[in-house]
C-alpha cells in the first residue's frame, strides 16, 4: 500500500543523503547536550547536604536548588521549541550552551544560597533551549527516516547514561568540593561550542509565540512551587502561602483559557482527546514523582539521617543505575513480544514494589536495603518509560509529534518539581524525618499504582495494525 505523502517525506536520493562525518558530529553534540541536561537534574542531589552546610538556607533552600532548575525547564520547554524553529536549531543550541556555561560558572562560584538558586533558574532556562534544539539538529542531519530513528536512539543514550552515573559522579565530586558538581559542565560546554561551529546552518521558520500562555505558565508554576515549599516550612495557613496557591490556581485557569481560545497555543488542548495521550501524561507525571522525588529524599536520608559520606551515598545508587541500563534494553524486547501495555504495567508495578519495600524498612536505617530496593524503582522506570514515549508519539498525527513530545516532557518536569516541593515539606522536620520519608513513599507509590491500573487500558496494536500506514 502506498504511504500518503502527507505523512512521510519522499525517499531521499543518494546524492541528497546526509553528509556522514558532519551528521555524526551533529549527533555527538546533541547527545552531549542531552547528557548535560539530564546530569544536572540528578547530580546535584547528592551534593545538597554539603551545599546546605556551607551556604545554609535550610530544607526550603535546598528544595529551591533543585526546583529552580526543573521549574524553569518545564515552564520554558514549549516556548523553547518555538524559538528553535524561529531562529534556527543551530543558533538556538549555541545560545543554550553559552547560557548554560554562564549559569554553571555562577553556580560554581555562588557565595550565598540565594545566588545559587538564581543561577539554577538560569541554568534550567538554558536547558530548556538546548533540548528541542538538539532534537531538531538531529532531524536536520538525518533526513532518512531509518537513520534518524537510529540516531535518536543514540541521542537518548546520553540521557540514560547521565541518569545512571549522576548520583555516583555527584558523590565523587562532592567528596572533593561540591562546587565541582557545576564546574564539570565547563569543559563540556566549551567543547560543544567549538564542535558546533562545524555544523551546518539550520533553516528558520517564522512561527508566532504564545506570549500570553507562556507568561501564565511561568506565573502558575512559580506560584505553585512557592506555595508548596514555603508552606512546608512556615505552615500553609500563612497569608503569603495562601496567596501563592490562589495565584497559582488563577494563573492555571488563565493558561487553560488562553490555550483553548488562542490562535497559536503552545499546548493545543486537542492533544488531550486521545486516551493514550492522557494516560501517558499521567504516567510521565507519576514516574517523575516516584523517581525524582525518591532520589531527592533518599539522598538526604543517607547523608543527613544515616551519616553516610556523599561518595558512599552515590555508591548506594549504583546498583539501581546498572539495572536501569538493563531495563532500557529489556523494554524493547518485552514490547516486541507482548505489546506496549505489558512493559508499562510491569515497570510501574516494579516501582510500586520498591517504594513500598523502602517505606516498610525505612526505620531499620539500612543503606544495603535501600540500595536493593532502589533497583526495583530504577529498573521499573527504565522498562516503562520508553514504551510510554512510544504511546505519546503513536497517539497524535506525525506533524504534531514534536508538540506532543514537548507537552509530555513538560508534564514530566512538573511532576519532578512538585515532588521536590511536597516531599521536602514532609521531611522538613529533622526530628520526624523517617515518618516524612515514609509518607513521601506512600504518595509516590499510590500515584504509580493508579497509573499502572490506568495503563491496562493502553491499546497495544497487533502486528497487522502496525504494518498499516499512518493516516
Secondary structure, 3 states (H helix, E strand, C coil): CCCCCCCCCCCCCHHHCCCHHHHHHHHHHHHHHHHHHHHHHHCCHHHHHHHHHHHCCHHHHHHHHHHHHHHHHHHHHHHHHHHHHHHCHHHHHHHHHHHHHHHHHHHHCCCCHHHHHHHHHHHHHHHHHHHHHHHHHHHHHCCCHHHHHHHHHHHHHHHHHHHHHHHHHHHHHHHHCCCHHHHHHHHHHHHHHHHHCCCCCCCCCCCCCCHHHHHHHHHHHHHHHHHHHHHHHHCCCCHHHHHHHHHHHHHHHHHHHHHHHCCCCCCCHHHHHCHHHHHHHHHHHHHHHHHHHHHHHHHHHHHHHCCCCHHHHHHHHHHHHHHHHHHHHHHHHHHHHHCHHHHHHHHHHHHHHHHHHHHHHHHHCCHHHHHHHHHHHHHHHHHHHHHHHHHHHHCCCHHHHHHHHHHHHHHHHHHHHHHHHHHHHHCCCHHHHHHHHHHHHHHHHHHHHHHHHHHHHCCCCCHHHHCCCCC
